């Protein structure tokens, strides 16, 4: 581990802490309908979109109506994108029907899992009108659900949690669109390609900077090019690498401050931020140390130094290790190095990050509402330990809420483990696996952990789409991997969303009990430790046997042979 690499991590965390309060405060103003400095600019667009959707700025919905609006909107988005990509398949772009099902499910669920190579499979129309648009919509939908959950926790009485279309539009026009414009201009100034041409001097090009911005800010992660942010046209230098890292975590981190402001206690937001940061830094330390130390096989071969396999010399081990952790603590999936080339221990950390349910900062919106489920679970466990009725911010947690919390936190791990077992045991997953032994198992496990948790990064050995000559000529999909992965993404996205909204509906109508001498405080270091323990206990321990069979065994195999 070099001093420069450690300094980069420290600088990154310092910048993240610095931008969290102002951006979080801005989003709190946006979602509570207060005027901001951008209102004169984007206000007309907001009103126009609301009229188009038939919604009113003062509209209110109960949790069931909110969930219904979310699901209908997402279903329409899925259908529109599927039709567009299938139409483009006759113009030299897009993939077969089974691979298209996977791709559409991927982008609508904010996963951006890519079985295909973007520069050889998608046309510019598919990239701009199809995929980039869904990057905005899926991100805004996740933010909307998080805000609905916050409102329910903060509410003093009533049954409503806001209005989905209003929250969707506000997130789009006040947050995602302005930030994406600024970031795209910054990227273009640094050399990220932005053109409507398809090729230049024999190299694939296109509208990269505009898609790159929302890919990162929306924690989408789908690359314009097959190698994603390892490509110099997507990520030219060390400066853009740091900017990309900040862009990925900016909104997920700031939403903790938004939460603190909306519930009337900024300390509550900082407590959640602290828990996320501790888990994040632990992951960075382990990956960086593992990669800087090199693999056991590398040592046996007499090769000194760190593990540079699959990494860009532009970013080195420090920048690549930091990126691997950032992209997997968020539901982003963007990569600047080959995840499959990490050491056994280094690869275990990205897997573990996703196995938490993407709650260590997590996706835009999904990270916060996922962590809030663990907050409620931690409060419940604390109540059991001291023999008191658990309550959070004055609202009692009863059997119905805890059952829903259990569904929201345990359903995706169950889905992932079942999908992995089916793929391995049935043999239908064999055509997708490149390597044998523990590495092949790790490829399969990573694929369904990533898709089920809506991350999108991959061990590249696992495939569902084959392009024999590097183009669409003769290309075919591996139907089992495409369909099972697509279903995992849809269930992994919308199952927890509905559970979260159901918890929101239950909490919104509860009266707030006054703070007393026996009230368990949830803004202290003790609670932060309890929250971290709940995440590790419930989320990670579920996957320990699977981790042992994959990356850990791979590390031992390297050492033995």
C-alpha positions in Angstrom: 0.0 0.0 0.0 1.6 3.3 -1.1 1.3 6.7 0.6 -0.2 8.1 -2.6 -2.9 5.4 -2.6 -3.8 6.0 1.0 -3.8 9.8 0.4 -6.3 9.2 -2.4 -8.6 7.3 -0.2 -8.4 10.0 2.5 -9.0 12.7 0.0 -12.0 10.9 -1.4 -13.7 10.4 2.0 -13.0 14.0 2.9 -14.6 15.3 -0.3 -17.6 12.9 0.2 -18.1 14.2 3.7 -17.9 17.8 2.5 -20.5 17.5 -0.3 -23.0 15.5 1.8 -24.7 18.3 3.8 -25.2 20.8 1.0 -26.5 18.3 -1.5 -28.6 16.6 1.1 -30.1 19.9 2.2 -30.9 20.8 -1.4 -32.7 17.5 -2.0 -34.7 18.0 1.2 -35.9 21.3 -0.1 -36.7 19.8 -3.5 -38.8 16.9 -2.1 -40.6 19.1 0.4 -41.7 21.4 -2.3 -39.6 24.4 -1.2 -38.2 26.9 -3.7 -34.5 26.5 -4.6 -32.0 28.5 -6.7 -32.8 26.2 -9.6 -36.6 26.6 -9.4 -36.8 29.5 -11.9 -34.8 27.4 -14.4 -36.4 23.9 -14.0 -39.8 24.9 -12.6 -41.5 25.2 -16.0 -40.2 21.8 -17.0 -41.5 20.3 -13.8 -44.9 21.7 -14.3 -45.0 20.6 -17.9 -44.1 17.0 -17.0 -46.6 16.9 -14.3 -49.3 18.0 -16.7 -48.2 15.4 -19.2 -48.5 12.7 -16.5 -51.8 14.0 -15.2 -50.4 14.7 -11.7 -50.7 17.7 -9.4 -47.9 19.1 -7.2 -50.2 18.9 -4.1 -51.3 15.3 -4.8 -51.1 12.7 -2.0 -51.2 8.9 -2.2 -51.4 6.1 0.3 -48.7 3.4 0.2 -50.8 1.1 -2.0 -51.6 3.8 -4.6 -47.9 4.9 -4.5 -46.7 1.3 -5.1 -49.3 0.8 -7.9 -48.1 3.9 -9.6 -44.5 2.8 -9.3 -45.2 -0.7 -10.7 -47.4 0.6 -13.6 -44.8 3.2 -14.6 -42.0 0.6 -14.5 -44.0 -1.9 -16.5 -44.7 0.8 -19.2 -41.0 1.7 -19.2 -40.0 -1.9 -19.6 -42.4 -2.4 -22.5 -41.2 0.8 -24.3 -37.5 -0.1 -24.0 -38.1 -3.7 -25.1 -40.0 -2.5 -28.2 -37.3 0.0 -29.0 -34.4 -2.5 -28.7 -36.2 -5.1 -30.8 -36.9 -2.5 -33.5 -33.2 -1.6 -33.5 -32.2 -5.2 -33.9 -33.2 -4.9 -37.6 -30.8 -2.0 -37.9 -27.6 -3.7 -36.9 -28.1 -3.2 -33.2 -29.6 -4.9 -30.1 -29.5 -8.6 -29.2 -31.8 -11.6 -29.6 -35.1 -11.7 -27.8 -33.8 -13.6 -24.7 -30.8 -11.4 -24.3 -33.0 -8.3 -24.8 -35.3 -9.5 -22.0 -32.3 -9.5 -19.7 -31.0 -6.1 -20.9 -34.4 -4.4 -20.6 -35.0 -5.9 -17.1 -31.5 -4.7 -16.2 -31.9 -1.1 -17.1 -35.4 -0.7 -15.8 -34.3 -2.0 -12.4 -31.3 0.3 -12.2 -29.0 -2.8 -12.4 -27.4 -2.2 -15.8 -26.0 -5.8 -16.0 -24.5 -6.2 -19.5 -24.2 -9.5 -21.2 -23.4 -7.6 -24.4 -20.6 -5.3 -25.6 -22.1 -1.9 -25.9 -20.0 -0.6 -28.9 -20.7 -3.6 -31.0 -24.3 -4.4 -30.0 -26.2 -1.2 -29.5 -26.9 1.6 -31.9 -26.6 5.3 -30.9 -30.4 5.4 -30.8 -30.5 2.5 -28.5 -27.9 4.0 -26.2 -29.4 7.5 -26.1 -33.1 7.1 -26.4 -33.3 3.7 -24.7 -30.7 3.0 -22.2 -29.7 6.6 -21.1 -33.4 7.5 -20.6 -33.9 4.5 -18.4 -30.8 5.5 -16.4 -32.7 8.7 -15.4 -36.1 7.1 -14.8 -34.9 4.1 -12.7 -32.7 6.3 -10.6 -35.5 8.8 -10.0 -37.9 6.0 -9.1 -35.5 4.7 -6.4 -35.1 8.2 -5.0 -38.9 8.6 -4.9 -39.4 5.4 -2.8 -36.7 6.5 -0.4 -38.4 9.9 0.1 -41.8 8.3 0.6 -40.2 6.2 3.4 -38.7 9.2 5.0 -42.0 11.0 4.9 -43.7 8.1 6.7 -41.1 8.0 9.4 -41.3 11.8 9.9 -45.2 12.0 9.7 -47.1 12.9 12.8 -50.3 11.5 11.6 -52.1 10.6 8.4 -52.0 7.7 5.9 -50.3 9.3 2.8 -46.6 9.0 1.8 -46.6 11.6 -1.0 -47.2 11.1 -4.7 -45.0 8.9 -6.9 -45.2 10.9 -10.1 -44.5 14.2 -8.3 -41.5 12.7 -6.5 -40.3 11.1 -9.8 -40.4 14.4 -11.7 -38.8 16.4 -8.9 -35.9 14.0 -8.7 -35.5 14.1 -12.4 -35.6 17.8 -13.1 -34.2 19.3 -9.9 -31.5 16.7 -9.1 -30.5 14.3 -11.8 -30.8 16.4 -14.9 -28.8 19.5 -13.7 -26.0 17.4 -12.2 -25.8 15.3 -15.3 -25.4 18.3 -17.5 -22.6 19.7 -15.4 -20.9 16.4 -15.1 -21.2 15.6 -18.9 -19.6 19.0 -19.7 -16.8 18.3 -17.2 -16.1 14.9 -18.8 -16.2 16.2 -22.3 -13.6 18.8 -21.3 -11.3 16.0 -20.1 -11.5 14.0 -23.3 -14.5 11.8 -22.8 -16.0 11.3 -26.3 -19.3 13.0 -27.2 -20.4 12.7 -30.8 -23.2 11.3 -32.9 -20.8 9.5 -35.1 -20.4 5.7 -34.7 -16.8 5.4 -35.6 -13.7 7.6 -35.9 -10.5 6.4 -37.5 -11.8 2.8 -37.1 -12.5 3.2 -33.4 -16.0 3.0 -31.9 -17.3 6.4 -30.6 -20.6 7.9 -29.8 -22.5 10.1 -27.2 -20.4 8.8 -24.3 -20.0 11.8 -22.0 -23.8 12.4 -21.6 -24.4 8.7 -20.9 -21.4 8.5 -18.6 -22.8 11.2 -16.3 -26.1 9.6 -15.5 -24.5 6.2 -15.5 -22.6 7.3 -12.4 -24.9 9.8 -10.7 -27.8 7.4 -11.0 -25.6 4.5 -9.8 -26.6 2.7 -13.0 -23.2 1.6 -14.1 -23.8 0.4 -17.7 -20.9 1.3 -19.9 -21.1 2.6 -23.4 -18.1 0.4 -24.1 -17.6 -3.2 -23.1 -14.7 -2.5 -20.7 -16.7 0.3 -19.1 -14.7 2.9 -17.2 -11.4 1.1 -17.9 -11.8 2.6 -21.5 -10.0 5.9 -22.0 -13.0 7.3 -23.9 -15.0 6.8 -20.7 -12.4 7.5 -18.1 -9.3 9.3 -19.5 -7.2 10.1 -16.5 -6.7 10.1 -12.7 -8.8 13.2 -12.2 -11.8 11.8 -14.0 -11.4 8.6 -12.0 -11.8 10.5 -8.7 -14.7 12.5 -10.1 -16.4 9.3 -11.2 -16.0 7.9 -7.7 -17.5 11.0 -6.1 -20.4 11.0 -8.6 -21.3 7.4 -7.7 -21.6 8.0 -4.0 -22.7 11.7 -4.0 -26.5 11.2 -4.0 -26.6 8.0 -1.9 -24.4 9.7 0.8 -26.3 13.0 0.6 -29.7 11.2 1.1 -28.6 10.5 4.7 -28.4 14.3 5.2 -31.8 14.6 3.4 -33.2 12.1 5.9 -31.8 14.0 8.9 -33.3 17.2 7.7 -36.7 15.8 6.9 -37.1 14.0 10.2 -35.9 17.1 12.1 -32.7 15.7 13.5 -29.5 15.9 11.5 -27.8 13.7 14.0 -30.0 10.8 12.8 -28.7 11.2 9.3 -25.0 11.4 10.4 -25.5 8.2 12.5 -26.5 6.3 9.3 -23.7 8.0 7.4 -21.2 6.9 10.0 -22.3 3.3 9.9 -22.1 3.3 6.1 -18.6 4.9 6.2 -17.2 2.4 8.7 -18.3 -0.5 6.5 -17.0 1.2 3.4 -13.5 1.9 4.8 -13.2 -1.6 6.1 -13.9 -2.9 2.6 -11.4 -0.5 1.0 -8.6 -1.5 3.5 -9.1 -5.2 2.8 -9.2 -4.9 -1.0 -6.3 -2.5 -1.1 -4.1 -4.7 1.2 -5.0 -7.9 -0.7 -4.2 -6.4 -4.1 -1.1 -4.6 -3.0 0.2 -7.8 -1.5 -0.2 -9.8 -4.6 -1.7 -13.2 -5.0 -0.1 -16.4 -3.6 0.2 -17.8 -7.1 2.1 -14.7 -8.1 4.5 -15.1 -5.2 5.1 -18.8 -6.0 6.0 -17.7 -9.5 8.6 -15.3 -8.1 6.8 -12.2 -9.2 7.3 -9.4 -6.8 4.9 -6.5 -6.2 1.2 -6.1 -6.2 -1.5 -7.7 -8.4 -1.7 -5.6 -11.5 -3.5 -8.2 -13.6 -6.6 -6.7 -15.1 -5.8 -3.2 -13.9 -5.1 0.0 -15.8 -1.7 1.5 -15.2 -3.4 4.9 -15.4 -5.1 4.2 -12.1 -2.8 1.7 -10.4 -3.7 -0.6 -7.5 -4.9 2.2 -5.3 -7.4 3.8 -7.7 -8.6 0.4 -8.9 -9.1 -1.0 -5.4 -11.0 2.1 -4.4 -13.2 1.9 -7.5 -13.9 -1.8 -6.9 -15.3 -1.0 -3.5 -17.2 2.2 -4.4 -19.0 0.5 -7.3 -20.1 -2.5 -5.2 -21.1 -0.6 -2.0 -23.3 1.4 -4.4 -25.6 -0.4 -6.8 -23.5 1.0 -9.7 -21.6 -1.8 -11.4 -19.3 0.5 -13.2 -15.7 -0.8 -13.2 -12.3 0.5 -14.1 -10.5 -2.9 -13.7 -11.4 -6.6 -14.2 -13.2 -7.8 -11.1 -12.4 -11.4 -12.0 -8.7 -10.6 -11.9 -8.8 -9.6 -8.2 -7.1 -11.9 -5.7 -9.3 -14.3 -3.8 -9.6 -12.1 -0.8 -9.9 -9.0 -2.9 -12.8 -10.5 -4.8 -14.6 -11.6 -1.7 -15.0 -8.0 -0.6 -17.0 -6.7 -3.6 -19.2 -9.8 -3.2 -19.7 -9.1 0.5 -20.5 -5.5 -0.3 -23.3 -6.6 -2.6 -24.4 -9.3 -0.1 -25.3 -6.6 2.5 -28.2 -5.8 0.2 -26.4 -2.7 -1.2 -27.0 -0.7 2.0 -23.4 0.7 2.4 -24.4 3.9 0.7 -26.1 1.7 -1.9 -28.0 2.9 -5.0 -29.7 6.2 -5.3 -32.7 5.8 -3.0 -32.4 2.0 -2.6 -29.3 2.3 -0.4 -31.0 4.6 2.1 -34.3 2.7 2.3 -32.4 -0.6 2.5 -30.4 0.7 5.4 -33.5 2.1 7.1 -34.9 -1.4 7.2 -31.7 -2.5 9.0 -32.2 0.5 11.3 -35.7 -0.7 12.2 -34.3 -4.2 12.7 -31.5 -2.9 15.0 -34.0 -1.0 17.1 -36.2 -4.1 17.3 -33.2 -6.2 18.5 -32.3 -3.5 21.0 -35.8 -3.5 22.4 -35.7 -7.3 22.8 -32.4 -7.1 24.7 -33.7 -4.5 27.2 -37.3 -5.7 27.4 -38.9 -2.6 26.0 -41.3 -2.1 23.1 -39.1 -1.0 20.2 -39.7 2.4 18.8 -37.9 4.5 16.2 -38.2 8.3 16.4 -41.2 7.9 18.6 -43.0 5.4 16.5 -43.6 2.0 18.0 -42.6 -1.0 15.9 -45.1 -3.8 16.1 -45.3 -7.3 14.6 -46.6 -6.2 11.2 -43.7 -3.8 10.6 -41.1 -6.4 11.7 -42.5 -9.0 9.4 -42.3 -6.6 6.5 -38.8 -5.7 7.5 -37.8 -9.3 7.5 -39.2 -9.7 4.0 -37.4 -6.6 2.8 -34.0 -7.8 4.2 -34.1 -11.6 3.7 -36.0 -12.0 0.4 -33.2 -11.0 -1.9 -30.5 -13.2 -0.2 -32.9 -16.2 -0.5 -33.5 -15.3 -4.2 -29.8 -15.1 -4.9 -28.9 -18.4 -3.2 -31.7 -20.3 -4.9 -30.8 -18.9 -8.3 -27.2 -19.8 -7.8 -28.0 -23.3 -6.6 -30.4 -23.9 -9.6 -27.8 -22.7 -12.1 -25.1 -24.9 -10.6 -27.1 -28.0 -9.7 -29.3 -28.2 -12.8 -26.4 -27.9 -15.2 -28.2 -25.3 -17.3 -25.8 -22.7 -16.0 -22.7 -24.6 -17.3 -22.7 -23.0 -20.8 -22.3 -19.6 -19.2 -19.3 -20.5 -17.0 -15.8 -19.9 -18.4 -13.7 -21.4 -15.6 -13.9 -24.6 -13.6 -13.6 -25.3 -9.9 -14.1 -22.6 -7.2 -13.6 -19.8 -9.8 -16.5 -21.1 -11.9 -18.7 -21.3 -8.8 -17.6 -17.7 -7.9 -18.5 -16.5 -11.4 -22.0 -17.9 -11.0 -22.4 -16.7 -7.4 -21.2 -13.2 -8.4 -23.6 -13.1 -11.4 -26.7 -13.7 -9.3 -25.6 -11.7 -6.3 -25.0 -8.8 -8.7 -28.3 -9.2 -10.6 -30.4 -9.9 -7.5 -29.0 -6.9 -5.7 -29.3 -4.7 -8.8 -25.5 -3.9 -8.9 -24.5 -4.9 -12.4 -20.7 -5.5 -12.0 -19.6 -9.0 -13.1 -16.9 -11.6 -13.1 -16.7 -11.4 -16.9 -16.4 -15.2 -17.3 -20.2 -15.7 -16.8 -22.0 -14.9 -20.0 -25.5 -14.9 -21.5 -24.8 -13.6 -24.9 -22.3 -14.8 -27.4 -20.9 -12.8 -30.4 -18.7 -15.2 -32.3 -17.0 -12.7 -34.5 -17.3 -9.7 -32.2 -20.4 -8.3 -34.0 -24.1 -9.2 -34.2 -23.5 -11.6 -37.1 -24.3 -15.0 -35.7 -24.8 -13.8 -32.2 -27.0 -15.8 -29.9 -28.2 -15.6 -26.3 -27.9 -18.3 -23.6 -31.6 -18.4 -22.7 -31.3 -19.9 -19.2 -28.9 -17.2 -18.0 -30.8 -14.4 -19.7 -34.2 -15.4 -18.3 -33.1 -16.4 -14.8 -31.0 -13.3 -14.5 -33.7 -11.0 -15.7 -36.2 -12.5 -13.3 -33.7 -12.1 -10.4 -33.3 -8.4 -11.3 -37.0 -7.7 -11.4 -37.8 -9.6 -8.2 -34.7 -8.1 -6.5 -35.8 -4.6 -7.3 -39.5 -4.5 -6.9 -40.0 -7.0 -4.1 -38.0 -4.9 -1.6 -39.6 -1.7 -2.9 -43.1 -2.9 -2.2 -42.0 -4.1 1.2 -40.5 -0.7 2.0 -43.7 1.1 0.9 -45.8 -1.3 3.0 -43.6 -0.5 6.1 -44.0 3.2 5.2 -47.8 2.8 5.1 -47.8 1.2 8.5 -45.6 3.9 10.0 -47.2 6.9 8.5 -50.4 6.6 10.5 -48.7 6.0 13.9 -48.7 8.7 16.5 -45.4 9.8 17.9 -44.6 9.0 21.5 -42.8 11.7 23.5 -39.1 11.1 24.3 -38.7 9.8 27.9 -35.8 8.7 30.1 -36.0 5.1 28.8 -36.0 6.1 25.1 -33.3 4.3 23.2 -31.3 6.9 21.3 -30.5 6.2 17.7 -28.0 8.9 17.1 -25.1 7.7 19.2 -22.0 5.7 18.7 -23.6 2.8 20.5 -26.4 2.6 18.0 -24.0 3.0 15.0 -22.2 -0.1 16.4 -25.5 -2.0 16.8 -26.5 -1.1 13.3 -23.3 -2.3 11.8 -23.7 -5.5 13.8 -27.2 -6.0 12.4 -26.0 -5.6 8.8 -23.2 -8.1 9.3 -25.3 -10.6 11.3 -28.3 -10.7 9.0 -27.0 -9.9 5.6 -23.4 -11.3 5.4 -23.7 -14.4 7.6 -26.4 -15.7 5.2 -23.7 -15.9 2.5 -20.7 -17.2 4.5 -20.9 -20.8 3.1 -21.2 -19.5 -0.4 -18.2 -17.2 0.1 -16.2 -20.1 1.4 -16.9 -22.2 -1.6 -15.9 -19.5 -4.0 -13.4 -16.7 -3.5 -12.0 -18.0 -0.2 -11.3 -21.5 -1.6 -9.9 -19.8 -4.7 -7.4 -18.0 -2.5 -6.4 -21.3 -0.8 -6.1 -23.1 -4.1 -3.7 -20.4 -5.3 -1.6 -20.9 -2.2 -1.5 -24.7 -2.5 -0.7 -25.1 -6.1 
